Amino acid sequence: MALWIITGASRGIGLEMVRQLTARGDDVIAACRTRTEDLAAVGCEIVDGVDVTSDEGAARLAQAVGDRTIDVLVNNAGLLISDNLSSLDFDNALAQYQVNALGPLRITRAVLDRLQEGSKIGIITSRVGSLGDNSTGGNYGYRMSKAAANMAALNLSIELRARGIAVFALHPGYVRTEMTRHHGNIDPDVAARGLIMRLDELGMDQSGTFWHAEGYPLPW
Ligand SMILES: NC(=O)c1ccc[n+]([C@@H]2O[C@H](COP(=O)([O-])OP(=O)(O)OC[C@H]3O[C@@H](n4cnc5c(N)ncnc54)[C@H](OP(=O)(O)O)[C@@H]3O)[C@@H](O)[C@H]2O)c1
């Protein structure tokens, strides 16, 4: 039985991952800012007060983990504030950078000593953070923060290779959640299933790569 941590577990893709992992018998620590009824209904361990932009939130999560070993850390919490060049608001861009780019680093660093050889870190970035895959433009704040999140994943993979900890950037697909105002091609349960499958099967040999939840690699 593996121990998974999922951030941003209150709703959307994170909540679905928590549901599916709990249902198959894994141990899950669901980290969220505020617990929701849907999350409480899953019946797993919940740590609230985990704002990924705050050191206190990250420390709260680390304290809850205690001396347990984390098998898979999923940095899922994310923020999208749509913009284009004329509507771009720099404070909003910074807010997205705090959550999407620095959040995964802050959380990973806070629990790093609870990861060991064989542990995995998944960062749910986005295909729109890919430099090589950008053909449509727009969403400056979100895209730039997710590109930085991709760099964090790659950088972490290099630094943590010697410790045998594998790191991946993952794109969930275009998913009908609050983030997309329920537009998309798939529901959160499908995205969650794909992400869990990827994290189950990817290993050290693929550390430092970027994957679509459907199972094919993406360009950085
Ligand atoms: N949906 C898509 O099509 C899509 C596509 C590509 C990538 N993604 C990525 O997938 C991940 C999950 O997205 P989603 O679609 O499930 O979005 P969502 O329904 O909007 O959920 C976002 C989650 O992130 C949490 N969160 C936001 N800011 C946070 C903060 N400062 N600290 C802690 N948690 C915070 C939210 O918590 P609260 O309830 O407290 O706000 C919520 O649990 C995100 O990283 C997103 O960028 C989604």
The ligand as a MOL file (V3000), in Angstrom:
LIG
                    3D

  0  0  0     0  0            999 V3000
M  V30 BEGIN CTAB
M  V30 COUNTS 48 52 0 0 0
M  V30 BEGIN ATOM
M  V30 1 N -8.7580 21.4340 -16.3010 0
M  V30 2 C -7.8970 21.4140 -17.3050 0
M  V30 3 O -8.2820 21.3280 -18.5050 0
M  V30 4 C -6.4180 21.4620 -17.0450 0
M  V30 5 C -5.5610 21.4130 -18.1460 0
M  V30 6 C -4.1780 21.4410 -17.9240 0
M  V30 7 C -3.6910 21.4900 -16.6380 0
M  V30 8 N -4.5530 21.5550 -15.5820 0 CHG=1
M  V30 9 C -3.9750 21.6120 -14.2430 0
M  V30 10 O -4.5140 20.5810 -13.4440 0
M  V30 11 C -4.4820 20.9610 -12.0560 0
M  V30 12 C -5.8640 20.7640 -11.4560 0
M  V30 13 O -6.7630 21.6430 -12.1280 0
M  V30 14 P -8.3570 21.4970 -12.1040 0
M  V30 15 O -8.7970 21.5250 -13.5220 0
M  V30 16 O -8.7600 20.3800 -11.2170 0 CHG=-1
M  V30 17 O -8.7280 22.9140 -11.4690 0
M  V30 18 P -9.7730 23.3680 -10.3260 0
M  V30 19 O -10.9900 22.5590 -10.3740 0
M  V30 20 O -9.8310 24.8400 -10.4840 0
M  V30 21 O -8.9910 22.9920 -8.9870 0
M  V30 22 C -7.8500 23.6880 -8.6250 0
M  V30 23 C -7.3790 23.1720 -7.2870 0
M  V30 24 O -6.2000 23.8920 -6.9230 0
M  V30 25 C -6.4050 24.4390 -5.6320 0
M  V30 26 N -5.6490 25.6580 -5.3990 0
M  V30 27 C -5.6920 26.8260 -6.0920 0
M  V30 28 N -4.8770 27.7210 -5.5250 0
M  V30 29 C -4.3060 27.1040 -4.4570 0
M  V30 30 C -3.3820 27.4990 -3.4680 0
M  V30 31 N -2.8520 28.7400 -3.4340 0
M  V30 32 N -3.0100 26.6030 -2.5270 0
M  V30 33 C -3.5430 25.3550 -2.5300 0
M  V30 34 N -4.4340 24.9350 -3.4240 0
M  V30 35 C -4.8040 25.8020 -4.3690 0
M  V30 36 C -7.9030 24.6820 -5.5280 0
M  V30 37 O -8.2380 24.7960 -4.1670 0
M  V30 38 P -9.4060 25.7620 -3.6200 0
M  V30 39 O -10.6650 24.9440 -3.6870 0
M  V30 40 O -8.9620 26.0960 -2.2440 0
M  V30 41 O -9.4570 26.9710 -4.5260 0
M  V30 42 C -8.4110 23.4150 -6.1870 0
M  V30 43 O -8.3730 22.3440 -5.2930 0
M  V30 44 C -4.0060 22.4140 -12.0470 0
M  V30 45 O -2.6260 22.4690 -11.7860 0
M  V30 46 C -4.2920 22.8790 -13.4630 0
M  V30 47 O -3.4680 23.9660 -13.8500 0
M  V30 48 C -5.9040 21.5320 -15.7540 0
M  V30 END ATOM
M  V30 BEGIN BOND
M  V30 1 1 1 2
M  V30 2 2 2 3
M  V30 3 1 2 4
M  V30 4 1 4 5
M  V30 5 2 4 48
M  V30 6 2 5 6
M  V30 7 1 6 7
M  V30 8 2 7 8
M  V30 9 1 8 9
M  V30 10 1 8 48
M  V30 11 1 9 10
M  V30 12 1 9 46
M  V30 13 1 10 11
M  V30 14 1 11 12
M  V30 15 1 11 44
M  V30 16 1 12 13
M  V30 17 1 13 14
M  V30 18 2 14 15
M  V30 19 1 14 16
M  V30 20 1 14 17
M  V30 21 1 17 18
M  V30 22 2 18 19
M  V30 23 1 18 20
M  V30 24 1 18 21
M  V30 25 1 21 22
M  V30 26 1 22 23
M  V30 27 1 23 24
M  V30 28 1 23 42
M  V30 29 1 24 25
M  V30 30 1 25 26
M  V30 31 1 25 36
M  V30 32 1 26 27
M  V30 33 1 26 35
M  V30 34 2 27 28
M  V30 35 1 28 29
M  V30 36 1 29 30
M  V30 37 2 29 35
M  V30 38 1 30 31
M  V30 39 2 30 32
M  V30 40 1 32 33
M  V30 41 2 33 34
M  V30 42 1 34 35
M  V30 43 1 36 37
M  V30 44 1 36 42
M  V30 45 1 37 38
M  V30 46 2 38 39
M  V30 47 1 38 40
M  V30 48 1 38 41
M  V30 49 1 42 43
M  V30 50 1 44 45
M  V30 51 1 44 46
M  V30 52 1 46 47
M  V30 END BOND
M  V30 END CTAB
M  END
